[in-house]
Amino acid sequence: MSGFEVGGLGFAKEVEDQYDVIIIGGGPGGITASIYAVQGGLSPLIVERAIEGGQMNNTETIENWTGFKSISGVELSERMAEHARHFGVDLLSSEVTGISQNGDKKIVILETGKQIEARVLIIATGANPRKLHVPGEKEFSGKGVSYCATCDGHFFSGKHVAVIGGGNSSMTGTLYLSKIAERITVIQDLPKLTADKMLQDRVKALSKVEFLLGRRVKEIHGDDKVRSVLIEGSEGKKEELETDGVFVFVGTEPNSEFLSGVVERDEYGYIKVNEKKETSVPGVYAIGDVIQKEVRQIATAAGDAAIAIHHAILDDFN
């Protein structure tokens, strides 16, 4: 025994030194993988640095997870964790700083220096919100610049906020903020929104929301907090938009930096996988938002997990 207590899913025992499968990341893909692993006769460990459910916890309402007409991201995270608890899945609250290999064994290195072995690794570390990388963004982060409507929306009751981006996350965030803010301006650098039509229609029906399409945020200005954003149109014309807050929803960046030089990644850092969800290293699989793919949804992360475990059982445990 290692002396490390398993947490997150409520287990009062110590983590083992070896598992059949170590899953790095406890979002929907990681939790699903753990359940399929148990059903396949394997012993899994989830290592999660934050909270089970991942980015789902930042989503107010989920309406496209089959079986639930509407459910909050926090509740769905809790239900998934409870499902894993039912199957006796171990979850360790820690951060992975690297992985190595000893023969056919994969070694996960934790932030404490502790090492745990497994036959198979599944990378399910997800992605974080992408930054705008403009002047003022870093300076005003937490002072009017936010990447999570459910986390920070309450600070802007009766205020005017700018929402940056035109995809699903932007529209979902706008819907949430519309219950709090007095006025919302959606700024999108493309000439049209890219979110699902249903989401677009719901946002467009809100009288307090206006759209500035074909504009790009160049700078964020303020004093002790955000006061305005400088935006530029396609023809180079610039204008200052007064706002009390800026919510950035322009995509994600994969949590894969710790795998640099370990598995093959694309130019954006997303992990390359084959149809089995196997990486360039045999026995190391990757699933969910961290991989190179077109659709990043809860459902596709869960599907990735089922595929990865299926092939791990066939290819690595026979």
Secondary structure, DSSP 8 states (H G I E B T S, - for coil): --S-B--SS---SB--SEEEEEEE--SHHHHHHHHHHHHTT--EEEEESS-TTGGGGG-S-B--STT-SSB-HHHHHHHHHHHHHHTT-EEEE--EEEEEEETTEEEEEETTS-EEEEEEEEE---EEE-----TTTTTTBTTTEES-HHHHGGGGTT-EEEEE--SHHHHHHHHHHTTT-SEEEEEESSSS--S-HHHHHHHHT-TTEEEEETEEEEEEEESSSEEEEEEEETTS-EEEEE-SEEEE-S-EEES-GGGTTTS-B-TTS-B---TT-B-SSTTEEE-GGGBS-S---HHHHHHHHHHHHHHHHHHH--
